[in-house]
Amino acid sequence: MVGAAGTPLHALRHSAVAAAGFGLLLLGMTMMQELAPRIEASPLYDWLLARAAESLWWGLAAGAVLTALIHSSAAVIAMIMGLAATGAMPPELGIAVVLGANVGTCATGLLAACASSSAGRAVALAHVALNLGGALLFAPLIGELQWLSALLTDQPAAQIARAQTIFNLVCSLLALPICYLPLWRERS
């Protein structure tokens, strides 16, 4: 049979689908970055920059709301990196928006949990706790996070990507020991 599981044709088809999916992901991120000039021209964007100059909490809130609305933290992060790459957004504000995007991405899980089992709801709530807790932990440290990512690169968009990676690694490492607490063990 042509293309049966385990044949070279089957493997080639799966490789082609994976490559096409990755290509579409890169195309989508490029398209989101090309939105930067339109966003920059928006009066709402000017308002956000003015508020963020007072407090980076506005950036965190903007990232959470925008991500919850479009259901894609990757798209929001790509837009923010595009704005930072053109100099339209300071890296510190970009990092604040990215931290907020991590919180906003929980909206999809919470919506799915509404029609889920108790285990599904527990996973969604754990996701919220991890991302919200991490964002609240890092919010006062945005300047230090930006400084650390600036040590790794001088490109603003790359600083935002590095800050996102550092944020996710630290939050995951901090949460890992909590996963093994006895209270999470199934009771028989």
Phi, psi and chi 1 to 4 in degrees:
 res  aa     phi    psi   chi1   chi2   chi3   chi4
   1 MET       -  133.6 -178.7  156.2  102.3      -
   2 VAL   -73.7  128.2  176.4      -      -      -
   3 GLY    78.2   15.2      -      -      -      -
   4 ALA   -65.2  154.2      -      -      -      -
   5 ALA   -54.1  135.0      -      -      -      -
   6 GLY    93.0   -8.5      -      -      -      -
   7 THR   -88.7  159.9   65.5      -      -      -
   8 PRO   -59.1  -35.4  -24.4   32.3      -      -
   9 LEU   -64.5  -39.3 -175.7   58.1      -      -
  10 HIS   -62.9  -44.9 -176.7   73.6      -      -
  11 ALA   -64.5  -39.8      -      -      -      -
  12 LEU   -63.5  -41.4  178.5   63.2      -      -
  13 ARG   -62.6  -44.6 -177.4  178.0   -9.2  165.4
  14 HIS   -65.8  -38.2  -76.5  -69.4      -      -
  15 SER   -65.0  -40.3  -62.6      -      -      -
  16 ALA   -65.8  -40.6      -      -      -      -
  17 VAL   -64.4  -42.6  167.9      -      -      -
  18 ALA   -64.0  -43.7      -      -      -      -
  19 ALA   -64.5  -41.1      -      -      -      -
  20 ALA   -64.9  -41.8      -      -      -      -
  21 GLY   -62.1  -42.7      -      -      -      -
  22 PHE   -65.5  -41.0 -173.7   67.0      -      -
  23 GLY   -61.5  -42.5      -      -      -      -
  24 LEU   -65.0  -36.5  -73.1  172.8      -      -
  25 LEU   -61.6  -46.0  175.7   69.7      -      -
  26 LEU   -64.8  -39.2  -67.2  176.5      -      -
  27 LEU   -62.6  -44.1  176.5   65.9      -      -
  28 GLY   -62.0  -41.8      -      -      -      -
  29 MET   -65.8  -38.4  -69.9 -179.2   74.6      -
  30 THR   -63.6  -42.7  -59.3      -      -      -
  31 MET   -63.2  -40.8  -70.3  171.9   65.8      -
  32 MET   -65.1  -37.2  -65.1  -55.5  -76.1      -
  33 GLN   -68.8  -29.7  -73.7 -179.4  -24.6      -
  34 GLU   -72.9  -12.4  -71.1  173.5   -0.2      -
  35 LEU   -74.6  -13.9  -74.2  173.9      -      -
  36 ALA   -51.3  -47.5      -      -      -      -
  37 PRO   -62.1  -36.3  -21.9   30.9      -      -
  38 ARG   -68.6  -41.2  -68.9 -174.0 -165.6  128.6
  39 ILE   -65.1  -42.6  -66.7  169.6      -      -
  40 GLU   -61.6  -30.6 -171.0  178.2   -9.8      -
  41 ALA   -80.5   -7.5      -      -      -      -
  42 SER   -77.1  139.2  163.6      -      -      -
  43 PRO   -64.4  -30.7   -8.8   12.8      -      -
  44 LEU   -62.2  -36.5 -178.3   61.3      -      -
  45 TYR   -65.7  -42.9 -179.0   72.0      -      -
  46 ASP   -60.9  -40.9  -69.7  -25.0      -      -
  47 TRP   -61.3  -44.5 -179.8   85.2      -      -
  48 LEU   -62.1  -43.9  173.1   64.2      -      -
  49 LEU   -61.0  -40.2  -75.6  179.3      -      -
  50 ALA   -64.5  -43.5      -      -      -      -
  51 ARG   -66.8  -40.4  -63.5  -63.2   77.5   71.1
  52 ALA   -67.3  -26.5      -      -      -      -
  53 ALA   -64.9  -28.4      -      -      -      -
  54 GLU   -79.7  -41.8  -61.9  167.4   14.1      -
  55 SER  -159.0  132.1  171.3      -      -      -
  56 LEU   -70.4   -9.4  -70.9  174.9      -      -
  57 TRP   -60.9  -29.8  -72.6   98.3      -      -
  58 TRP   -63.2  -39.3  -76.7  100.7      -      -
  59 GLY   -65.2  -41.7      -      -      -      -
  60 LEU   -61.0  -45.2 -156.8  109.3      -      -
  61 ALA   -65.3  -41.1      -      -      -      -
  62 ALA   -62.4  -42.2      -      -      -      -
  63 GLY   -63.3  -41.2      -      -      -      -
  64 ALA   -65.9  -45.8      -      -      -      -
  65 VAL   -67.6  -46.3  169.6      -      -      -
  66 LEU   -61.3  -42.6 -173.7   57.9      -      -
  67 THR   -67.4  -40.0  -57.2      -      -      -
  68 ALA   -63.3  -35.2      -      -      -      -
  69 LEU   -72.5  -40.9  -71.0  173.4      -      -
  70 ILE  -100.1   -3.3   64.8  172.7      -      -
  71 HIS    59.1   34.2  -61.1  -75.6      -      -
  72 SER  -153.4  104.4  175.2      -      -      -
  73 SER   -69.7  -32.1   60.0      -      -      -
  74 ALA   -61.9  -40.0      -      -      -      -
  75 ALA   -66.2  -42.3      -      -      -      -
  76 VAL   -64.3  -44.5  170.2      -      -      -
  77 ILE   -63.1  -40.3  -67.1  167.8      -      -
  78 ALA   -62.1  -42.0      -      -      -      -
  79 MET   -62.7  -44.0  -78.7 -170.1  -63.2      -
  80 ILE   -66.4  -40.0  -63.2  -51.8      -      -
  81 MET   -63.9  -37.3  -72.0  174.4   66.1      -
  82 GLY   -63.8  -42.6      -      -      -      -
  83 LEU   -65.3  -40.7  -71.6  166.9      -      -
  84 ALA   -68.4  -37.5      -      -      -      -
  85 ALA   -63.6  -32.3      -      -      -      -
  86 THR   -87.9   -2.8   63.2      -      -      -
  87 GLY    83.5    7.1      -      -      -      -
  88 ALA   -80.4  -14.2      -      -      -      -
  89 MET  -137.0  130.2  179.6  173.8  -76.2      -
  90 PRO   -67.6  144.1    6.1   -5.7      -      -
  91 PRO   -55.3  -37.5  -25.2   33.5      -      -
  92 GLU   -60.5  -44.3  -87.0 -170.1  -26.7      -
  93 LEU   -66.5  -39.6  175.9   56.4      -      -
  94 GLY   -59.1  -41.0      -      -      -      -
  95 ILE   -66.0  -39.8  -68.4  168.7      -      -
  96 ALA   -62.0  -42.9      -      -      -      -
  97 VAL   -64.2  -39.7  174.3      -      -      -
  98 VAL   -64.9  -39.8  166.7      -      -      -
  99 LEU   -61.2  -41.7  -67.3 -179.8      -      -
 100 GLY   -64.6  -36.1      -      -      -      -
 101 ALA   -62.4  -33.0      -      -      -      -
 102 ASN   -65.2  -32.9  -79.6  -76.7      -      -
 103 VAL   -75.4  -43.9  175.3      -      -      -
 104 GLY   -62.7  -27.5      -      -      -      -
 105 THR   -67.8  -15.0 -162.9      -      -      -
 106 CYS   -72.0  -18.6  -62.4      -      -      -
 107 ALA   -58.9  -40.8      -      -      -      -
 108 THR   -62.5  -45.2  -53.9      -      -      -
 109 GLY   -64.0  -38.8      -      -      -      -
 110 LEU   -66.2  -38.7  -72.3  172.5      -      -
 111 LEU   -63.9  -43.4  -73.3  173.5      -      -
 112 ALA   -65.9  -33.6      -      -      -      -
 113 ALA   -68.4  -22.2      -      -      -      -
 114 CYS   -59.1  -32.7  -70.3      -      -      -
 115 ALA  -110.6   26.5      -      -      -      -
 116 SER  -111.1  178.0 -175.5      -      -      -
 117 SER   -77.0  175.1   65.6      -      -      -
 118 SER   -64.2  -33.1   61.1      -      -      -
 119 ALA   -66.2  -40.4      -      -      -      -
 120 GLY   -63.7  -40.6      -      -      -      -
 121 ARG   -66.2  -37.5  -73.3 -171.5  -66.1  -84.0
 122 ALA   -64.6  -39.7      -      -      -      -
 123 VAL   -64.9  -43.5  168.9      -      -      -
 124 ALA   -62.0  -42.3      -      -      -      -
 125 LEU   -67.7  -36.0  -69.4  174.8      -      -
 126 ALA   -64.9  -38.1      -      -      -      -
 127 HIS   -62.6  -44.3 -172.9 -133.7      -      -
 128 VAL   -61.9  -46.6  170.0      -      -      -
 129 ALA   -60.9  -42.9      -      -      -      -
 130 LEU   -64.9  -50.2  175.0   67.7      -      -
 131 ASN   -73.3  -42.0  -73.2   -3.6      -      -
 132 LEU   -67.9  -44.4 -177.9   60.0      -      -
 133 GLY   -60.2  -42.9      -      -      -      -
 134 GLY   -64.3  -43.1      -      -      -      -
 135 ALA   -63.9  -42.3      -      -      -      -
 136 LEU   -67.1  -34.4  -68.3  174.0      -      -
 137 LEU   -67.3  -42.8  174.7   69.8      -      -
 138 PHE   -86.3  -19.7  -87.8   89.5      -      -
 139 ALA   -53.2  -45.8      -      -      -      -
 140 PRO   -72.4  -10.1   -6.9   15.1      -      -
 141 LEU  -107.9   17.8  -55.3  172.0      -      -
 142 ILE   -60.0  -41.8  -70.5  173.6      -      -
 143 GLY   -59.9  -43.1      -      -      -      -
 144 GLU   -68.7  -37.9  -71.1   77.1    8.0      -
 145 LEU   -64.4  -40.8 -172.8   56.4      -      -
 146 GLN   -66.3  -41.6 -167.8  -87.1  -35.4      -
 147 TRP   -60.8  -45.1  172.6   80.5      -      -
 148 LEU   -64.0  -44.1 -178.3   58.7      -      -
 149 SER   -69.5  -28.1   59.9      -      -      -
 150 ALA   -69.6  -25.9      -      -      -      -
 151 LEU   -66.2  -28.6  -72.0  177.1      -      -
 152 LEU   -86.0  -26.9  -58.6  171.1      -      -
 153 THR  -160.0  154.8 -178.2      -      -      -
 154 ASP  -102.2    0.5   59.3  -10.6      -      -
 155 GLN   -87.5  124.0  -61.2  172.4   -3.4      -
 156 PRO   -57.2  -41.5  -24.3   33.3      -      -
 157 ALA   -64.9  -40.5      -      -      -      -
 158 ALA   -68.5  -32.3      -      -      -      -
 159 GLN   -62.5  -40.1  -71.5  176.2   15.1      -
 160 ILE   -65.9  -41.9  -68.7  169.5      -      -
 161 ALA   -63.9  -42.5      -      -      -      -
 162 ARG   -65.3  -41.1  -56.7  -84.2 -171.2  -50.4
 163 ALA   -62.3  -40.4      -      -      -      -
 164 GLN   -61.5  -43.0  166.3   73.9   -5.4      -
 165 THR   -65.4  -45.5  -58.4      -      -      -
 166 ILE   -60.8  -45.7  -66.9  166.2      -      -
 167 PHE   -56.3  -50.6  168.0   79.5      -      -
 168 ASN   -65.5  -39.9  -78.0  -38.9      -      -
 169 LEU   -64.5  -47.7  -78.2  172.1      -      -
 170 VAL   -64.8  -44.3  169.8      -      -      -
 171 CYS   -62.3  -41.7  -73.0      -      -      -
 172 SER   -65.8  -42.2  -63.8      -      -      -
 173 LEU   -66.0  -35.8  -70.8  173.0      -      -
 174 LEU   -70.8  -34.2  -70.7  172.9      -      -
 175 ALA   -79.9  -25.5      -      -      -      -
 176 LEU   -55.3  -47.8 -168.3   60.2      -      -
 177 PRO   -63.5  -30.6  -15.1   23.1      -      -
 178 ILE   -64.7  -30.2  -63.8  169.7      -      -
 179 CYS   -64.0  -22.3  -65.2      -      -      -
 180 TYR  -100.6   10.7  -67.1  100.0      -      -
 181 LEU   -66.3  145.4  -68.7  174.9      -      -
 182 PRO   -58.7  -26.2  -21.7   28.8      -      -
 183 LEU   -65.0  -18.8   78.9  111.8      -      -
 184 TRP   -88.6  -10.5  -56.9  117.6      -      -
 185 ARG   -69.7  141.7  -66.0 -160.8 -178.0  117.0
 186 GLU   -69.6  133.8 -173.3  176.3  -21.1      -
 187 ARG   -91.6  133.5  -69.3  175.6  171.8   72.4
 188 SER   -98.6      -  -45.8      -      -      -
